[in-house]
Amino acid sequence: MLDDRQKMRDMQTSFAAKVAPLGLQRGVEGSPAQHQKVKRFYGLVKELNPQRQVAQQSIRQAGQQHSRSGGVGM
């Protein structure tokens, strides 16, 4: 059975080595991270999205003002 923690870790490490050529990496071994329910995750995304939109709008406005003022490019 897969109830042996070390065996599970070894399987995850082995799998990570096989998919490494695809650009995937193994998670942090022994990480305290815990699974989140999908519903909670998307709830957090939805909650943060308005803040992201405000930030993006501020960046756009700053860029437009910079362009109008004849700002020098980098």
ZAKE-947454 format. One record per atom (N, C-alpha, C): atom name; x, y, z; residue in three letters; residue number from 1. Coordinates in steps of 0.02 Angstrom, whole numbers, padded with zeros to 5 digits, always signed. Each point is the difference from the previous one (the first is absolute). Layout:
! ZAKE-947454
(pt CA,(X,Y,Z),Ala,NUM)
...
END
This chain:
! ZAKE-947454
(pt N,(+00041,-00060,+00000),Met,1)
(pt CA,(-00041,+00060,+00000),Met,1)
(pt C,(+00043,+00063,+00000),Met,1)
(pt N,(-00032,+00056,-00014),Leu,2)
(pt CA,(+00036,+00063,-00003),Leu,2)
(pt C,(-00003,+00038,+00066),Leu,2)
(pt N,(-00014,-00034,+00055),Asp,3)
(pt CA,(-00006,+00036,+00063),Asp,3)
(pt C,(+00067,+00017,+00032),Asp,3)
(pt N,(+00053,-00024,-00028),Asp,4)
(pt CA,(+00067,+00015,+00025),Asp,4)
(pt C,(+00023,+00068,-00026),Asp,4)
(pt N,(+00009,+00048,+00044),Arg,5)
(pt CA,(+00018,+00068,-00021),Arg,5)
(pt C,(+00064,+00003,-00041),Arg,5)
(pt N,(+00050,-00037,+00021),Gln,6)
(pt CA,(+00064,+00002,-00036),Gln,6)
(pt C,(-00008,-00028,-00071),Gln,6)
(pt N,(-00039,-00053,-00006),Lys,7)
(pt CA,(-00012,-00028,-00066),Lys,7)
(pt C,(-00035,+00050,-00045),Lys,7)
(pt N,(-00049,+00036,+00027),Met,8)
(pt CA,(-00036,+00051,-00039),Met,8)
(pt C,(+00048,+00057,-00020),Met,8)
(pt N,(+00042,+00022,+00046),Arg,9)
(pt CA,(+00050,+00052,-00017),Arg,9)
(pt C,(+00045,-00023,-00056),Arg,9)
(pt N,(+00023,-00063,+00005),Asp,10)
(pt CA,(+00045,-00027,-00051),Asp,10)
(pt C,(-00035,-00003,-00068),Asp,10)
(pt N,(-00064,-00019,+00000),Met,11)
(pt CA,(-00038,-00003,-00063),Met,11)
(pt C,(-00007,+00069,-00030),Met,11)
(pt N,(-00014,+00050,+00042),Gln,12)
(pt CA,(-00007,+00069,-00025),Gln,12)
(pt C,(+00066,+00026,-00028),Gln,12)
(pt N,(+00054,-00016,+00034),Thr,13)
(pt CA,(+00066,+00021,-00024),Thr,13)
(pt C,(+00017,-00033,-00066),Thr,13)
(pt N,(-00015,-00065,-00006),Ser,14)
(pt CA,(+00012,-00038,-00061),Ser,14)
(pt C,(-00041,+00029,-00058),Ser,14)
(pt N,(-00063,+00013,+00013),Phe,15)
(pt CA,(-00044,+00029,-00051),Phe,15)
(pt C,(+00026,+00068,-00023),Phe,15)
(pt N,(+00021,+00041,+00049),Ala,16)
(pt CA,(+00026,+00066,-00017),Ala,16)
(pt C,(+00061,-00005,-00045),Ala,16)
(pt N,(+00042,-00048,+00012),Ala,17)
(pt CA,(+00060,-00009,-00042),Ala,17)
(pt C,(-00020,-00018,-00072),Ala,17)
(pt N,(-00054,-00039,-00007),Lys,18)
(pt CA,(-00021,-00021,-00067),Lys,18)
(pt C,(-00034,+00057,-00039),Lys,18)
(pt N,(-00032,+00047,+00035),Val,19)
(pt CA,(-00034,+00054,-00035),Val,19)
(pt C,(+00042,+00064,-00002),Val,19)
(pt N,(+00060,-00002,+00029),Ala,20)
(pt CA,(+00044,+00059,+00000),Ala,20)
(pt C,(+00014,+00027,-00071),Ala,20)
(pt N,(+00009,-00044,-00050),Pro,21)
(pt CA,(+00012,+00026,-00068),Pro,21)
(pt C,(-00059,+00041,-00027),Pro,21)
(pt N,(-00058,-00006,+00031),Leu,22)
(pt CA,(-00059,+00039,-00020),Leu,22)
(pt C,(-00003,+00068,+00035),Leu,22)
(pt N,(+00050,+00013,+00042),Gly,23)
(pt CA,(+00002,+00063,+00036),Gly,23)
(pt C,(-00036,-00001,+00067),Gly,23)
(pt N,(-00022,-00059,+00021),Leu,24)
(pt CA,(-00034,-00005,+00064),Leu,24)
(pt C,(+00050,-00015,+00056),Leu,24)
(pt N,(-00015,+00025,+00059),Gln,25)
(pt CA,(+00044,-00010,+00057),Gln,25)
(pt C,(-00038,-00033,+00057),Gln,25)
(pt N,(+00036,-00036,+00042),Arg,26)
(pt CA,(-00031,-00032,+00057),Arg,26)
(pt C,(-00017,+00053,+00052),Arg,26)
(pt N,(-00055,-00010,+00034),Gly,27)
(pt CA,(-00018,+00045,+00055),Gly,27)
(pt C,(+00052,-00004,+00056),Gly,27)
(pt N,(-00003,+00047,+00044),Val,28)
(pt CA,(+00047,+00003,+00056),Val,28)
(pt C,(-00012,-00060,+00045),Val,28)
(pt N,(+00052,-00040,+00009),Glu,29)
(pt CA,(-00006,-00059,+00042),Glu,29)
(pt C,(-00010,+00020,+00073),Glu,29)
(pt N,(-00050,-00029,+00031),Gly,30)
(pt CA,(-00015,+00016,+00070),Gly,30)
(pt C,(-00034,+00067,+00010),Gly,30)
(pt N,(-00027,+00029,-00053),Ser,31)
(pt CA,(-00033,+00064,+00004),Ser,31)
(pt C,(-00061,-00003,+00045),Ser,31)
(pt N,(-00013,+00055,+00038),Pro,32)
(pt CA,(-00059,+00001,+00042),Pro,32)
(pt C,(-00063,+00020,-00039),Pro,32)
(pt N,(+00007,+00011,-00066),Ala,33)
(pt CA,(-00057,+00020,-00041),Ala,33)
(pt C,(-00056,-00053,+00006),Ala,33)
(pt N,(-00061,+00024,-00002),Gln,34)
(pt CA,(-00057,-00045,+00005),Gln,34)
(pt C,(-00047,+00012,-00059),Gln,34)
(pt N,(-00036,-00052,-00017),His,35)
(pt CA,(-00047,+00004,-00055),His,35)
(pt C,(-00055,+00050,+00016),His,35)
(pt N,(-00019,+00039,-00050),Gln,36)
(pt CA,(-00057,+00046,+00007),Gln,36)
(pt C,(-00055,-00025,-00045),Gln,36)
(pt N,(-00060,+00005,+00022),Lys,37)
(pt CA,(-00056,-00018,-00042),Lys,37)
(pt C,(-00004,+00049,-00058),Lys,37)
(pt N,(-00018,-00025,-00058),Val,38)
(pt CA,(-00003,+00041,-00061),Val,38)
(pt C,(-00047,+00060,+00011),Val,38)
(pt N,(-00056,-00011,+00033),Lys,39)
(pt CA,(-00048,+00053,+00011),Lys,39)
(pt C,(+00032,+00057,+00041),Lys,39)
(pt N,(+00039,-00017,+00051),Arg,40)
(pt CA,(+00033,+00051,+00040),Arg,40)
(pt C,(+00053,+00037,-00041),Arg,40)
(pt N,(+00039,-00037,-00039),Phe,41)
(pt CA,(+00051,+00031,-00041),Phe,41)
(pt C,(-00029,+00052,-00047),Phe,41)
(pt N,(-00053,-00019,-00036),Tyr,42)
(pt CA,(-00031,+00047,-00047),Tyr,42)
(pt C,(-00034,+00058,+00036),Tyr,42)
(pt N,(-00024,-00013,+00061),Gly,43)
(pt CA,(-00027,+00054,+00041),Gly,43)
(pt C,(+00052,+00053,+00014),Gly,43)
(pt N,(+00061,-00024,+00017),Leu,44)
(pt CA,(+00056,+00047,+00013),Leu,44)
(pt C,(+00020,+00037,-00064),Leu,44)
(pt N,(+00001,-00035,-00056),Val,45)
(pt CA,(+00017,+00032,-00063),Val,45)
(pt C,(-00051,+00055,-00016),Val,45)
(pt N,(-00064,-00016,+00009),Lys,46)
(pt CA,(-00052,+00049,-00014),Lys,46)
(pt C,(+00006,+00060,+00046),Lys,46)
(pt N,(+00018,-00012,+00063),Glu,47)
(pt CA,(+00007,+00053,+00050),Glu,47)
(pt C,(+00059,+00046,-00018),Glu,47)
(pt N,(+00053,-00028,-00026),Leu,48)
(pt CA,(+00060,+00039,-00017),Leu,48)
(pt C,(-00005,+00033,-00068),Leu,48)
(pt N,(-00042,-00025,-00044),Asn,49)
(pt CA,(-00004,+00026,-00068),Asn,49)
(pt C,(-00016,+00075,-00004),Asn,49)
(pt N,(-00047,+00027,+00040),Pro,50)
(pt CA,(-00013,+00072,-00004),Pro,50)
(pt C,(+00063,+00041,+00018),Pro,50)
(pt N,(+00039,-00023,+00047),Gln,51)
(pt CA,(+00062,+00035,+00018),Gln,51)
(pt C,(+00048,-00001,-00059),Gln,51)
(pt N,(+00003,-00056,-00035),Arg,52)
(pt CA,(+00044,-00007,-00058),Arg,52)
(pt C,(-00022,+00047,-00055),Arg,52)
(pt N,(-00066,+00005,-00011),Gln,53)
(pt CA,(-00026,+00044,-00052),Gln,53)
(pt C,(+00016,+00072,+00014),Gln,53)
(pt N,(-00006,+00021,+00064),Val,54)
(pt CA,(+00016,+00069,+00019),Val,54)
(pt C,(+00074,+00013,-00013),Val,54)
(pt N,(+00042,-00047,+00018),Ala,55)
(pt CA,(+00072,+00009,-00011),Ala,55)
(pt C,(+00016,+00005,-00074),Ala,55)
(pt N,(-00031,-00043,-00041),Gln,56)
(pt CA,(+00013,+00003,-00072),Gln,56)
(pt C,(-00023,+00066,-00030),Gln,56)
(pt N,(-00057,+00026,+00023),Gln,57)
(pt CA,(-00025,+00063,-00025),Gln,57)
(pt C,(+00047,+00057,+00019),Gln,57)
(pt N,(+00026,-00002,+00061),Ser,58)
(pt CA,(+00048,+00051,+00021),Ser,58)
(pt C,(+00063,-00001,-00043),Ser,58)
(pt N,(+00023,-00060,-00016),Ile,59)
(pt CA,(+00059,-00007,-00042),Ile,59)
(pt C,(-00013,+00028,-00070),Ile,59)
(pt N,(-00059,-00017,-00028),Arg,60)
(pt CA,(-00017,+00026,-00066),Arg,60)
(pt C,(-00003,+00076,-00001),Arg,60)
(pt N,(-00031,+00029,+00051),Gln,61)
(pt CA,(-00006,+00073,+00004),Gln,61)
(pt C,(+00069,+00032,+00006),Gln,61)
(pt N,(+00043,-00029,+00040),Ala,62)
(pt CA,(+00068,+00027,+00007),Ala,62)
(pt C,(+00037,-00003,-00066),Ala,62)
(pt N,(-00010,-00054,-00037),Gly,63)
(pt CA,(+00033,-00007,-00066),Gly,63)
(pt C,(-00026,+00052,-00049),Gly,63)
(pt N,(-00066,+00012,+00001),Gln,64)
(pt CA,(-00029,+00050,-00045),Gln,64)
(pt C,(+00025,+00070,+00018),Gln,64)
(pt N,(+00004,+00015,+00063),Gln,65)
(pt CA,(+00025,+00066,+00021),Gln,65)
(pt C,(+00073,+00008,-00020),Gln,65)
(pt N,(+00038,-00054,+00006),His,66)
(pt CA,(+00071,+00001,-00019),His,66)
(pt C,(+00006,+00013,-00075),His,66)
(pt N,(-00043,-00032,-00040),Ser,67)
(pt CA,(+00002,+00009,-00072),Ser,67)
(pt C,(-00019,+00071,-00020),Ser,67)
(pt N,(-00052,+00026,+00032),Arg,68)
(pt CA,(-00024,+00068,-00015),Arg,68)
(pt C,(+00052,+00052,+00018),Arg,68)
(pt N,(+00039,-00013,+00052),Ser,69)
(pt CA,(+00048,+00051,+00023),Ser,69)
(pt C,(+00065,-00005,-00040),Ser,69)
(pt N,(+00002,-00044,-00050),Gly,70)
(pt CA,(+00060,-00006,-00042),Gly,70)
(pt C,(+00056,-00035,+00037),Gly,70)
(pt N,(-00017,-00045,+00045),Gly,71)
(pt CA,(+00049,-00037,+00040),Gly,71)
(pt C,(+00049,-00037,-00044),Gly,71)
(pt N,(+00059,-00008,+00025),Val,72)
(pt CA,(+00053,-00034,-00036),Val,72)
(pt C,(-00006,-00075,+00014),Val,72)
(pt N,(+00003,-00041,-00051),Gly,73)
(pt CA,(-00002,-00073,+00008),Gly,73)
(pt C,(+00063,-00025,+00033),Gly,73)
(pt N,(-00004,-00061,+00024),Met,74)
(pt CA,(+00059,-00029,+00034),Met,74)
(pt C,(+00048,-00028,-00049),Met,74)
END
